[in-house]
Amino acid sequence: MLILTTNISVDNTLRQRFIDSNTWAWSDGPINSLNVSVLDTSSAGLSACFYRGPIENLDEKALNGTIANTGMRLFVATSETSFAQYAWRTGLAQWTYETEWNDLNALASPACMGWGAGQMMHVAFVDLDNMVSVYW
């Protein structure tokens, strides 16, 4: 079992560390190589969500040769009005940039939910009028 943590570094870059619960050894995570710049403020939105299903334009095989069909999506505030969306699948070495969400209140963390084969994901953001908008 791996425990994943994320934090914002001194230079406002998203950093990932994880600990192996068998060895208790900490390691850097693969998102570090993407140098994701985050919103420079004391309060910014960030959300990580489990999902099941493929990531567009990405090979289905994990590093160990199995089908990689579960993982996480990460929503990171990159400006006061936008979020970057990244995806990672179990067994793959790297996160994948998926899209940018704009015209949103990036001080509020998004909420998301995904389930089932074929993956329908719902994500809710607070918009610039402080209303919740749900996308799927």
Sequence and secondary structure as in RCSB ss.txt:
>XXXX:A:sequence
MLILTTNISVDNTLRQRFIDSNTWAWSDGPINSLNVSVLDTSSAGLSACFYRGPIENLDEKALNGTIANTGMRLF
VATSETSFAQYAWRTGLAQWTYETEWNDLNALASPACMGWGAGQMMHVAFVDLDNMVSVYW
>XXXX:A:secstr
 EEEEEEE TTSBEEEEEEETTT  EEE GGGGG  B   SSS  EEEEEEES  TTS SB TTSSB  EEEEEE
EEEETTEEEEEEEETT SS EEEEEEESB TTS  EEEEETTTTEEEEEEEBTTS EEEE 
